[in-house]
Amino acid sequence: MVLQKPLTSRVVERLLTLALNHASNPIETVVDRFRRMHSLSPRQAAVVVSLATGRTTRTEIADAMGCSEKTVDAHLQAIFNKTGQRSATALLVAPFQLACHHQLRPPE
């Protein structure tokens, strides 16, 4: 799995701008809400945070997490299965869409 750096940078920048303009949530808080919603393990959430902070290859994620690339692959497959996302880009967008939707909802 490899995302193109320019695309990833633009996507992350735009999503962070949207999420942080509509909410005062840091990345970890946004991902934590997504983690709880989809019953992701803490290590699976760490993979999502790694993607959201610009790590785009299995090697970069594995190095940051102190695990093997095969472990990253296993985490990604589990995340895709739990969330219904089909790509790393869709996975990257989903937590921030959730955060924006949550912050823009009218009060109940």
BAKOLVEX-618638 format. One record per residue (C-alpha): residue number from 1; residue in one letter; y, z, x. Coordinates in steps of 0.02 Angstrom, whole numbers. Each point is the difference from the previous one (the first is absolute). Layout:
N
@k = NUM, r = A, y = Y, z = Z, x = X
...
END
This chain:
108
@k = 1, r = M, y = 0, z = 0, x = 0
@k = 2, r = V, y = 166, z = -53, x = 74
@k = 3, r = L, y = 167, z = -13, x = -88
@k = 4, r = Q, y = 135, z = -111, x = 69
@k = 5, r = K, y = 129, z = 110, x = 86
@k = 6, r = P, y = 156, z = -84, x = -75
@k = 7, r = L, y = -72, z = 7, x = -176
@k = 8, r = T, y = -56, z = 180, x = 21
@k = 9, r = S, y = 169, z = 54, x = 68
@k = 10, r = R, y = 92, z = -83, x = -144
@k = 11, r = V, y = -118, z = 72, x = -131
@k = 12, r = V, y = 7, z = 176, x = 72
@k = 13, r = E, y = 189, z = -7, x = 18
@k = 14, r = R, y = 25, z = -60, x = -179
@k = 15, r = L, y = -123, z = 124, x = -75
@k = 16, r = L, y = 73, z = 146, x = 95
@k = 17, r = T, y = 173, z = -50, x = -56
@k = 18, r = L, y = -56, z = -9, x = -182
@k = 19, r = A, y = -101, z = 160, x = 6
@k = 20, r = L, y = 131, z = 101, x = 91
@k = 21, r = N, y = 146, z = -67, x = -103
@k = 22, r = H, y = -87, z = 49, x = -161
@k = 23, r = A, y = -79, z = 159, x = 66
@k = 24, r = S, y = 24, z = 124, x = 138
@k = 25, r = N, y = -185, z = -12, x = 46
@k = 26, r = P, y = -57, z = -24, x = 180
@k = 27, r = I, y = -146, z = -118, x = 32
@k = 28, r = E, y = -125, z = 143, x = 5
@k = 29, r = T, y = 53, z = 63, x = -172
@k = 30, r = V, y = -11, z = -174, x = -74
@k = 31, r = V, y = -172, z = -28, x = 77
@k = 32, r = D, y = -58, z = 175, x = -52
@k = 33, r = R, y = 36, z = -39, x = -183
@k = 34, r = F, y = -97, z = -163, x = 21
@k = 35, r = R, y = -141, z = 96, x = 90
@k = 36, r = R, y = -19, z = 124, x = -142
@k = 37, r = M, y = 6, z = -135, x = -132
@k = 38, r = H, y = -143, z = -97, x = 82
@k = 39, r = S, y = -97, z = 149, x = 73
@k = 40, r = L, y = 25, z = -60, x = 179
@k = 41, r = S, y = -57, z = 114, x = 140
@k = 42, r = P, y = 131, z = 65, x = 122
@k = 43, r = R, y = -63, z = -123, x = 132
@k = 44, r = Q, y = 10, z = -145, x = -122
@k = 45, r = A, y = 178, z = 52, x = -40
@k = 46, r = A, y = 36, z = 2, x = 188
@k = 47, r = V, y = -53, z = -183, x = 6
@k = 48, r = V, y = 124, z = -40, x = -139
@k = 49, r = V, y = 137, z = 95, x = 92
@k = 50, r = S, y = -42, z = -96, x = 159
@k = 51, r = L, y = 20, z = -164, x = -93
@k = 52, r = A, y = 162, z = 59, x = -80
@k = 53, r = T, y = 72, z = 48, x = 169
@k = 54, r = G, y = -31, z = -170, x = 76
@k = 55, r = R, y = -172, z = 10, x = 80
@k = 56, r = T, y = -78, z = -165, x = -48
@k = 57, r = T, y = -163, z = -18, x = 96
@k = 58, r = R, y = -160, z = 101, x = -3
@k = 59, r = T, y = 28, z = 39, x = 184
@k = 60, r = E, y = 175, z = 71, x = -30
@k = 61, r = I, y = -62, z = 104, x = -147
@k = 62, r = A, y = -155, z = 61, x = 94
@k = 63, r = D, y = 104, z = 50, x = 151
@k = 64, r = A, y = 123, z = 96, x = -109
@k = 65, r = M, y = -139, z = 89, x = -93
@k = 66, r = G, y = -112, z = 31, x = 150
@k = 67, r = C, y = -150, z = -91, x = -73
@k = 68, r = S, y = -93, z = -164, x = 21
@k = 69, r = E, y = 45, z = -167, x = -79
@k = 70, r = K, y = -164, z = 8, x = -98
@k = 71, r = T, y = 59, z = 165, x = -76
@k = 72, r = V, y = 165, z = -82, x = -48
@k = 73, r = D, y = -98, z = -143, x = -81
@k = 74, r = A, y = -104, z = 126, x = -98
@k = 75, r = H, y = 156, z = 92, x = -57
@k = 76, r = L, y = 83, z = -164, x = -52
@k = 77, r = Q, y = -153, z = -56, x = -99
@k = 78, r = A, y = -7, z = 168, x = -89
@k = 79, r = I, y = 187, z = -8, x = -37
@k = 80, r = F, y = -15, z = -177, x = -68
@k = 81, r = N, y = -146, z = 55, x = -111
@k = 82, r = K, y = 90, z = 153, x = -66
@k = 83, r = T, y = 168, z = -82, x = -31
@k = 84, r = G, y = -54, z = -173, x = -56
@k = 85, r = Q, y = 115, z = -79, x = 130
@k = 86, r = R, y = -66, z = -157, x = 85
@k = 87, r = S, y = 107, z = -12, x = 156
@k = 88, r = A, y = 92, z = 109, x = 123
@k = 89, r = T, y = 166, z = -70, x = -61
@k = 90, r = A, y = -40, z = 46, x = -181
@k = 91, r = L, y = -56, z = 171, x = 59
@k = 92, r = L, y = 163, z = 21, x = 93
@k = 93, r = V, y = 104, z = -43, x = -154
@k = 94, r = A, y = -96, z = 105, x = -128
@k = 95, r = P, y = 57, z = 178, x = 48
@k = 96, r = F, y = 182, z = -53, x = 3
@k = 97, r = Q, y = -13, z = -90, x = -167
@k = 98, r = L, y = -72, z = 161, x = -70
@k = 99, r = A, y = 143, z = 101, x = 75
@k = 100, r = C, y = 133, z = -117, x = -68
@k = 101, r = H, y = -82, z = -5, x = -172
@k = 102, r = H, y = -13, z = 190, x = -2
@k = 103, r = Q, y = 182, z = 23, x = 49
@k = 104, r = L, y = 67, z = -131, x = -121
@k = 105, r = R, y = -94, z = 65, x = -153
@k = 106, r = P, y = 107, z = 77, x = -135
@k = 107, r = P, y = -19, z = 190, x = -14
@k = 108, r = E, y = -128, z = 56, x = -127
END
